[in-house]
Amino acid sequence: MAIPPNQRVLVVMPAWNEAETVGSTIREVLSLEEHFDVLVVNDGSTDNTAAVAAEAGATVLQLPFNLGVGGAMRAGFKYAVRLGYDRVIQVDADGQHDPADIRRVLDGLEHADISIGARFAKRGTYKVSGPRKWAMQVLAAVISSLADTRLTDVTSGFRAANKRALNQYLDHYPAEYLGDTIDSLVVAIRSGCVVTQVPVEMRVRQGGKPSHNPLKAGIYLGRSIFALLFALTRKKSDSSTINGA
């Protein structure tokens, strides 16, 4: 489905020491038939991520030190709203999100404010197991109940947002730990944003070092459950904020 001619889309890539992969990921996005502007938020990298990203054709926003994905995305959302973009989609700089699926995720916004590219929706072969899988299933069940729709991958970072969701993110999106996933999604739902998911195929990391090993992944998911409980107590945005009134 084509984007209406008056709609501007920004691809935001948070990047922390991703010099090995960010260039090829940007070039993949820019080689798509449909043009998208690309913003790389260089999250305090100590390698040459910023130079590689700029050389590949992206606009680079420099953060003075590492804030984490939540802080980087919040900066990206502010940039998008200030420059008048109508839709934003987050794509990881490590190449795990296939740029060929960007259009698929954006199309989810036709009937929702937030569209999640879901890894566990009967497309692709990406799998998790053990405690991590159980925690993700619990999170998905609880947030599906809140959203009143079935969501299978609520920790996916491959997400698109329309203007209504961007306004809500600017009002609330937390920059602290886990702000990019559970916390932001729960408060967006409680503030009235409609969430949907579309199936995507997750790729293996295209290079560099993952920030999570199995132990860290288990701790991350455990903290996600804590974040879910914490998010349920957060103040939600009012309707005038998310509707841009």
N, C-alpha and C positions, 0 to 999 in steps of 0.2 A: 504494500500500500504506500503510495507516495505521500511525502509530507506536503501539506498545503504550502503554497509559495510564500506565504507571509510568516511561516514558522522557521525559527532558527534553532539549530541543534548544536550543542557543544559536547564533545567527548572530553571528559576529565580523567586524567591518569595520575593518581597519587604515586609517587616514586621515591623510594629510599634505597640508595645504592643499587640501582638497577641498570647500570651502564651497559651491562652485557646483553640485555634484552629490550630495553626501551626503544632503541632505534628501529629495530625490525618490527616491533609492535606498531609504532607510529606509521611506518611505511606501509604496513598492511592496511591500516585504517585509511590512509590517504590514497591507497590504490583502489579502494572500492568504487564502484560505478557511481554511487551517490556520494556527493561531497559532504564531509563533516569537518568543522574546525576542531582542532585538538589543542587542549591545554594540559601541559604536564606541570603538576605541583611538586617541585623538587623539595622533598621533606627533610632538609638538612643533610643531604647526602655528603659523604666524604670522598666519593669517587667522582668521575666526570660525567655523571648522569645528566646534568644540566646541559653541558656542551654537546653531548651525543643527541639529546632530545631536540635542541635547537637546530643542529645540523640536519636532522631528519625531517624538519619542517614544522615542528610544534611551537606554539607560544609557551614560554617557560615562566612560571611564577615561582620565585625563590622564597623559601621559608628560612629564617636565620638559623634555626635548629630543629631537631626532629620532634614533631608534635604527635606523630601517629596518624593512622588513616583518618580518624575522625576529624582531627584538626586540619589535615590537608584537604579533606572534602569540604569542610566548612568554608575554607578559603576559596575553593573552586566554585562553590555555590554563590558566594558573594560576588566573585568576578563575573559569573554568568548573569546574575540579576543586574549588576551595574551596567553591563554591556548589552542588555536587552535580549538575551537568549530566552527562547520559549521552552526549550526542553534540554535536559542534561542527562547524559548517560555515563556512568562510571565504568571504566575498563581498566583492569589491572595491567601494570607495565611489564609483568613477567611473561606475558603471552598465553596465560592459561585461558583467558577469555578469548574465544575466537571472534575476531572482528566481523566475520561473515554473519554472525548472529546479531549484530547491532540492530539491523532493521527489524528482525523478529522481536527483539525486546521492546524497541520503540513502538511497534504496532500494538503492544499491550496497553499503551496509553490511550488508545481509542475509546476505551470504556473504563479507565481507571486513572488515578493520579500517580500511582507508583507501580511500575512493572518490574518484576523480579525475573531474571534469567535463572531458571531452576535446573540444578544438576541431577535431581532425583525425580524426573518426571517422564520416565520411559523413553529417554533419548540419550544416546551415548552409553559409555561403559564405566563412568566414574562411580566409585564405590567407597564407602567407609565402613568400618567394622568396630566391634567392641564398645567400650563405654562412650566413645565419641559418637557412634551411631545412635546409641540409646538416648544420649543427651539431646542430639539434634532432633530425634523423633518427638521427645517430650516438648521441646521448644516449638516445633512445628504444630503440634496438636493444640497447645495453649494459644498460640498466636492465630491459628486458623479459627479458633473459637471466637477470639476478639474481632477478627476481620470478617467473620461470617462467610468465609470461603475457604476452600481447601488449599493450603500452602504446604509444600513439601521441603522447601529449602530456604528457611528464613535467615540463614547466615550467609547467603550468597551476596557477594559484593557487586555482582553484575546487575546493576539496577538503573532504571530510567525514571525520571521525574518530570512532571509537567509544571506549569507556572504555579498552580495551586500548591503542589507539594514543595516547590522551591521556597515559596513564601513561608510555609510552615517550618521548613528546615532553617531558614534564617532566624526565625523566632526561637527555635528550640535546639537545633542540631548540636549535640554535645561534642566538645572537643576532647573530652577525656577518654579513657580506655573504653573500648566497645561502643563508642558513640556512633560508629559507622554501621552497626548491625542491629542488634536486638533493641537497644534503647531507642534509637531513632525511629525504628519501625513501629514499636509499640505506641510511642507518643503520637506519631503521625496517624495511626489508626484511631486512637482515642480522640484526636482532634478533628476527625471527620474525613480524613483522606481515604479514598477507596484503593485497595491493593489487589493486584492480580499477579499471576505468574505465567510464564511461557517456558516450555522446555528448551534447553540448550545443551550443547555437547561440550563438556569441559576437556581441555587439552592438558597434556603434561607441561610442566614448567619448561620454557624454551631455553633456559640457561640461568646462571647465577645460583645463589644459595637460598633455600626456603627459610623464612623466618620462624617456622614452626617445625619441631620434630614431634614424634608421637606423644612424648610426655607433655611437651608444651601445648600440643593440640588438646590433650585431655584436660589440662588445667584451664585452657582458654574456654572450652565448652562448659566446664564447671562454673567458671566466672560468668559465663553467659546466662546461666540459670539464675545466678545472683542478680545479674543486671536486669533480667526480666522482672524479678520481684521488685527491684528498685524502680524500674521504669513505670510500674503500675501505680507508684505513689507520686510520680512527677506531675506537675501542673501541665495541663494540655493547652494548646493554642486556641484562641477564640475564633469564631467564624469570620469576623472582620479582618483578622490578620491573614488567614490563609486565602481569603478571597481578594486580598489586595486593596481593601477599602480604606 
